[in-house]
Amino acid sequence: AEVGPALLCALRYFLVLSAWFIIRPVREQLGLAGGVENLNWLFLATLGVTLAATPVYGALAHRLSRGAFIATVYAIFVGTLLLFGVSFSHVDGPAEVWLGRAFYIWASVLNMFLIAVFTALMVDIWCFERSRRAFGLIALGGTVGAISGSAITSSLASVLPITGLLAISCVIFLAAAAMMIVVQRRLATERPVREAREPLSLAKAAEGVTLVARSPYLLGVCAFMLCLTVLNSFLYFEQARIIAANVETREARTAIFAQINLWTQSLTLAAQIFLTAHALRRLGTAITLLTLPLVTLGGFAALAISPTLGVLIAFQVIRGASNYGFAKPARETLFTVLARSEKYKAKGFIDTFVYRGGDAIGALSDKAVTGWIAVGAIPYVAMGIAGVWGVVAVMLGMQQHRIVARNTPPDADLTATPPAGASPAAFRR
């Protein structure tokens, strides 16, 4: 009974990530076009635009139904994407660099909102036990989409201009918007899946601050996310420095970014098919979350010894597969044990302010370390943070287990469907 809804969610995720992974290498190349030092302030600008956009985004979420809200987000995304595509065909030189910086910020902000809407919807309609079965399949659909988008960019980057790549992504995003209508109708009639009764509440992300401050569990999730994003930033800047020193043309840079994504997602696909569901069921959340900090610790140790393009690519691919194959599905299940209001308000706050705040902290920290100590010190600082991150991951998994045990009667059937009229929170308790 769960297969149909899960496949629909997986197909929609396939389309969204396929389009995004066409855009992503273009974004990376445009961000690097202004120089590595340009990236620090782009991270800060992205945080500022996120803070400015969240109230507008929230107002739409508050006033529109779920379907109309998601359709509006997609319409804004595709419309601005077309505008950028046309603009890139009419500029060059310094104007193109500045347009590229605007595109970098815009793509980072809009992508965060698109993915946040999707994942928030998933944790709302799937209960904890069912999420452990379904999220692997849904993530699998996204991985295949990421492979598809990366392969398109990798093969066409040398023959198509930026405008052509953006046009292809627009077509796929429109297909994703159409698929959204099918998903909405199906989820409204499927008994295994609970439809949300109110608009998406990312609008109330600011209310998540109070929820997070009162919950040691949510504070732990914030700590996990901060470690993740700070270390993402460290690795991102290491990647920028190494690629800028070893790859000259922008077409070659776009292609290598796409190839890294392609190899990462291919390895992720293998992990998700054979390992993800098994890891979540058998190893539990704590050990599954721990894989990414351990891989990150080893990868930065390798970069400390040999900061070369080959080591960087291997680290990026293995770390990306660990993230998408293990850490991300496990991280999403952390929210399934919460009440619905906590899911949306706290998750909205964490996915926006904490995530982008971690990016900004990482950017400032990278600048401080490279400016005050040396570029070569980054891997050592990152290794220390990765160690703390591993401890946080284990503690989070243990806390989740205690919450489930506390809220579940000994004879409860966690796989059952909530009776008609019962609230999801009451059913879980």
C-alpha positions in Angstrom: 0.0 0.0 0.0 2.9 2.4 0.5 4.6 1.7 -2.8 2.4 3.9 -5.0 2.7 7.1 -2.9 6.4 6.5 -2.4 7.0 6.0 -6.2 5.1 9.3 -6.9 7.2 11.2 -4.4 10.4 9.6 -5.8 9.4 10.6 -9.4 8.8 14.2 -8.3 12.1 14.3 -6.5 13.7 12.9 -9.7 12.5 15.8 -11.7 13.4 18.4 -9.2 17.0 17.2 -8.7 17.5 16.5 -12.4 16.8 20.2 -13.2 18.9 21.4 -10.2 22.0 19.4 -11.1 22.0 21.0 -14.5 22.0 24.4 -12.8 24.4 23.6 -10.0 27.7 23.2 -12.1 26.8 26.4 -13.9 26.4 28.2 -10.6 29.7 26.9 -9.3 31.6 28.0 -12.5 30.0 31.4 -12.4 30.8 31.9 -8.7 34.4 31.0 -9.4 34.6 33.3 -12.4 35.2 36.3 -10.1 38.0 34.7 -8.2 38.2 32.5 -5.1 38.2 35.5 -2.8 34.8 36.4 -4.4 33.1 33.4 -2.8 33.3 34.5 0.8 31.1 37.5 0.3 28.8 35.5 -2.0 28.1 33.2 1.0 27.3 36.2 3.2 25.2 37.8 0.5 23.2 34.5 0.2 22.5 34.6 3.9 21.3 38.2 3.6 19.0 37.5 0.7 17.7 34.4 2.5 16.8 36.6 5.5 15.1 39.1 3.3 13.2 36.5 1.2 11.9 34.4 4.1 9.1 36.9 5.2 7.9 37.1 1.6 8.1 33.4 1.2 6.3 33.0 4.5 3.5 35.4 3.6 2.8 33.3 0.4 2.8 30.0 2.5 0.4 31.5 5.0 -2.2 32.8 2.4 -2.2 30.0 -0.2 -3.2 26.4 0.0 -0.4 23.8 -0.2 -0.9 23.1 -3.9 -1.2 26.8 -4.9 1.8 27.7 -2.7 4.1 25.1 -4.3 2.9 26.0 -7.8 3.7 29.7 -7.1 7.2 28.8 -5.9 7.8 26.8 -9.1 6.4 29.6 -11.3 8.7 32.2 -9.6 11.7 29.8 -10.0 11.1 29.1 -13.7 10.3 32.7 -14.6 13.5 34.1 -13.0 15.5 31.2 -14.6 14.2 32.2 -18.0 15.1 35.8 -17.3 18.6 34.9 -16.4 18.9 32.7 -19.5 18.0 35.6 -21.8 20.2 38.0 -19.9 23.3 35.8 -20.3 22.9 35.8 -24.0 23.2 39.6 -24.1 26.1 40.3 -21.8 29.8 39.7 -21.6 32.9 40.9 -19.8 32.5 42.5 -16.4 28.7 42.6 -16.8 28.7 38.8 -17.2 30.7 38.4 -14.0 28.2 40.5 -12.0 25.3 38.7 -13.6 27.0 35.5 -12.6 27.2 36.6 -9.0 23.5 37.5 -9.0 22.7 34.1 -10.5 24.9 32.3 -7.8 23.0 34.0 -5.0 19.6 33.6 -6.6 20.1 29.9 -7.4 21.4 29.1 -3.8 18.4 30.8 -2.2 15.7 29.4 -4.5 17.1 25.9 -4.4 17.1 25.9 -0.6 13.4 26.8 -0.6 12.5 24.2 -3.2 14.2 21.4 -1.4 12.9 22.6 2.0 9.3 22.5 0.8 9.7 19.0 -0.5 11.4 17.5 2.6 9.0 19.3 4.9 6.1 17.8 3.0 7.7 14.3 3.2 8.2 14.3 7.0 4.6 15.6 7.4 2.9 12.8 5.4 5.1 9.9 6.5 5.1 8.7 10.1 8.4 7.6 11.8 8.2 3.8 11.1 7.0 4.2 7.5 9.7 6.9 6.8 12.4 4.3 7.5 11.0 2.2 4.7 9.9 4.9 2.2 12.7 7.6 2.5 15.3 5.3 1.0 13.1 4.8 -2.1 12.3 8.5 -2.4 15.9 9.5 -2.0 16.7 6.9 -4.7 14.5 8.8 -7.1 16.3 12.0 -6.3 19.7 10.4 -6.8 18.7 9.1 -10.3 17.6 12.6 -11.1 20.9 14.0 -9.9 22.7 11.5 -12.1 20.6 12.5 -15.1 21.1 16.2 -14.6 24.9 15.8 -14.0 25.2 13.7 -17.1 23.4 16.2 -19.3 25.7 19.1 -18.1 28.8 17.0 -18.3 28.2 16.0 -21.9 26.8 19.4 -23.1 28.9 22.0 -21.2 31.4 22.2 -24.1 28.8 22.6 -26.9 26.0 24.5 -25.3 26.1 28.0 -23.8 24.8 28.8 -20.4 21.5 29.9 -21.9 21.0 26.4 -23.5 21.6 24.6 -20.2 19.2 26.9 -18.3 16.5 26.3 -21.0 16.8 22.5 -20.5 16.4 22.9 -16.8 13.3 25.1 -17.3 11.6 22.4 -19.2 12.3 19.8 -16.5 11.1 22.2 -13.8 7.8 22.6 -15.6 7.5 18.8 -15.8 8.1 18.8 -12.0 5.4 21.3 -11.5 2.9 19.2 -13.5 4.0 16.1 -11.5 3.2 18.0 -8.3 -0.5 18.2 -9.3 -0.5 14.4 -9.8 1.2 13.9 -6.4 -1.3 16.2 -4.6 -4.3 14.4 -6.0 -2.9 10.9 -5.2 -1.9 11.8 -1.7 -5.3 13.2 -1.0 -6.9 9.7 -1.6 -4.2 7.3 -0.4 -4.9 5.9 3.1 -1.3 5.1 4.0 -0.4 8.8 3.6 -1.8 11.6 5.7 -2.5 14.9 3.9 -1.6 18.1 5.7 -4.7 20.1 6.8 -3.1 23.6 6.7 -0.6 25.5 4.5 3.1 24.8 4.7 4.3 26.6 7.7 7.8 27.6 6.7 6.3 31.0 7.0 6.5 30.6 10.8 10.1 29.6 10.8 10.9 32.4 13.3 8.6 30.7 15.8 11.0 27.8 15.6 13.5 29.7 17.6 11.4 29.3 20.8 10.8 25.6 20.0 14.5 25.0 19.5 15.6 26.9 22.6 13.3 24.7 24.8 14.3 21.4 23.3 17.7 19.7 23.9 16.8 17.4 21.0 16.3 20.2 18.5 19.4 22.0 19.8 21.2 18.8 18.9 19.8 18.9 15.4 20.9 22.5 15.1 24.4 21.5 16.3 24.5 18.7 13.7 23.4 21.0 11.0 26.0 23.7 11.9 28.8 21.2 11.9 27.6 19.9 8.5 27.4 23.4 6.9 30.6 24.8 8.3 32.5 21.7 7.1 30.7 22.0 3.7 32.0 25.5 3.4 35.6 24.5 4.3 35.5 21.8 1.7 33.9 24.1 -0.9 36.6 26.7 -0.6 39.3 24.0 -0.7 37.7 22.7 -3.9 37.6 26.3 -5.3 41.3 26.9 -4.6 42.4 23.5 -6.0 40.3 23.7 -9.2 41.2 27.4 -9.8 44.9 26.4 -9.7 44.5 23.3 -11.9 41.6 24.0 -14.4 41.8 27.1 -16.6 38.7 27.4 -18.9 35.2 28.0 -17.7 33.8 25.2 -19.9 36.3 22.7 -18.4 35.4 23.9 -14.9 31.7 23.4 -15.5 32.4 20.0 -16.9 34.5 18.9 -13.9 31.9 20.2 -11.4 29.3 18.1 -13.3 31.6 15.1 -13.4 32.1 15.3 -9.6 28.3 15.4 -9.2 27.9 12.5 -11.6 30.4 10.2 -9.9 29.0 11.2 -6.5 25.4 10.5 -7.4 26.3 7.2 -9.1 28.0 6.0 -5.9 25.1 7.3 -3.9 22.7 5.3 -6.1 24.6 2.1 -5.3 24.5 2.9 -1.6 20.8 3.7 -1.6 19.9 0.5 -3.5 21.9 -1.9 -1.4 22.6 -0.2 2.0 20.5 2.8 3.0 17.3 1.0 4.1 19.4 -1.7 5.7 21.5 0.8 7.6 18.4 2.7 8.9 16.6 -0.5 10.0 19.5 -2.5 11.4 22.2 0.0 12.5 19.8 2.7 13.7 19.9 6.4 13.3 23.0 7.0 15.5 25.4 4.8 13.5 23.9 5.9 10.2 24.4 9.6 11.1 28.0 8.8 12.2 29.2 7.7 8.8 29.4 11.2 7.4 31.5 12.7 10.2 33.9 9.8 10.0 34.3 10.1 6.2 34.8 13.8 6.6 37.5 13.3 9.2 39.4 10.9 7.0 39.0 13.1 3.9 40.4 16.2 5.5 43.3 14.1 6.9 44.0 13.0 3.3 43.9 16.6 2.1 46.3 17.7 4.9 48.8 15.1 3.6 48.2 15.6 -0.2 46.1 18.7 -1.3 45.8 17.6 -4.9 43.0 17.5 -7.5 42.8 13.7 -7.4 42.5 13.5 -3.6 39.9 16.3 -3.7 37.7 14.6 -6.2 37.9 11.3 -4.4 37.0 13.0 -1.1 34.1 14.9 -2.6 32.7 11.8 -4.3 32.9 9.6 -1.2 31.7 12.3 1.2 28.8 13.2 -1.1 27.7 9.6 -1.4 27.9 9.2 2.4 25.8 12.3 2.8 23.1 11.5 0.3 23.2 7.8 0.9 23.2 7.7 4.7 23.3 11.0 6.6 20.5 12.9 4.7 17.9 10.1 4.9 18.8 9.5 8.6 18.7 13.3 9.3 15.2 13.6 7.8 13.9 10.8 10.1 15.0 12.9 13.1 11.9 15.2 12.5 9.4 12.3 12.1 9.2 11.8 15.9 8.1 15.4 16.5 4.6 16.9 16.6 3.5 18.5 13.4 3.8 22.1 14.5 7.4 21.3 15.7 8.2 19.7 12.3 7.2 22.7 10.3 8.3 25.6 12.6 11.5 24.1 13.9 12.4 22.5 10.6 11.7 25.7 8.8 14.0 27.6 11.1 16.8 25.0 10.9 16.6 24.6 7.1 16.8 28.3 6.5 18.5 30.3 9.3 20.6 27.6 10.8 21.7 26.2 7.4 22.6 29.5 5.8 24.0 30.8 9.1 26.3 27.8 9.1 27.4 28.6 5.5 28.2 32.2 6.6 30.1 31.0 9.7 32.1 28.6 7.5 32.9 31.3 5.0 34.1 33.7 7.8 36.0 31.0 9.5 37.8 29.9 6.3 38.7 33.6 5.7 40.0 34.0 9.3 42.0 30.7 9.3 43.6 31.4 5.8 44.3 35.0 6.7 45.6 34.6 10.2 47.3 31.2 10.0 47.6 29.6 6.6 45.6 27.9 3.9 47.2 24.6 4.9 45.7 24.9 8.4 42.1 24.4 7.1 42.2 20.6 7.1 43.4 20.4 10.7 40.7 22.8 11.9 38.1 20.8 10.0 39.3 17.5 11.5 38.6 18.9 15.0 35.1 20.0 14.1 34.4 16.6 12.5 35.3 14.9 15.8 32.8 17.0 17.7 30.3 16.4 14.9 30.6 12.6 15.4 29.8 12.9 19.1 26.7 15.0 18.3 25.5 12.4 15.7 25.6 9.6 18.2 23.9 11.6 20.9 21.1 12.6 18.5 20.5 9.0 17.5 20.2 8.0 21.1 17.8 10.8 21.9 15.6 9.8 19.0 15.5 6.2 20.3 14.4 7.5 23.8 11.6 9.7 22.3 10.2 6.8 20.3 10.4 4.4 23.3 8.7 7.0 25.6 5.8 7.7 23.2 5.1 4.2 22.0 3.2 1.7 24.1 4.8 -1.8 24.4 2.1 -3.4 22.3 1.7 -0.6 19.7 1.8 -1.4 16.0 4.0 1.3 14.5 3.1 0.2 10.9 -0.6 0.6 11.3 -2.6 3.4 9.6 -4.1 6.1 12.0 -7.8 5.5 12.5 -10.1 8.0 10.7 -10.4 11.3 12.6 -7.4 10.6 14.9 -4.6 13.2 15.1 -1.2 11.9 14.0 0.4 13.1 17.2 -2.2 11.3 19.4 -1.8 8.1 17.3 2.0 8.2 17.7 1.7 8.6 21.5 
